[in-house]
Amino acid sequence: MDSGASHFFISVHFASCLDVIPDCMSYILDVSTPTGVTMYTDSIYRSCEMSMAGIPLYADLIVLPIRHFDVILGMDWLSTHRARMDCYNKTVDFCLPDGMSFQFKGDKGFSTPIISFI
């Protein structure tokens, strides 16, 4: 999860695992990375379902030739889902507008979702 990302992205490799054809955007997006690399894309997967703790959450994911990441979710997505990050404990707590809450916990590259109801 990238607190500075203005859009949401999916890697070309990870996108190839989806059984869906991406849409073509009406423009070419010029993406600058923190390392100074510029990438161009016009492909997007609209309303992709991501399951966290069995809860379906959705995002429009722009296809990028990135490595080392499958999906990058930005601050707008996190705030929409009322997420709170605890970097020390490597957790993200979600409190959805319908009152449901759950926790996403990362550990050495793996994640263990925990769910609870309010």
PyMOL commands that set and color helices and strands:
alter all, ss='L'
color gray80, all
select helices_A, chain A and resi 12-15+75-80
alter helices_A, ss='H'
color red, helices_A
select strands_A, chain A and resi 9-11+23-32+38-52+55-64+71-72+83-86+91-95+100-107+110-117
alter strands_A, ss='S'
color yellow, strands_A
deselect
rebuild
show_as cartoon
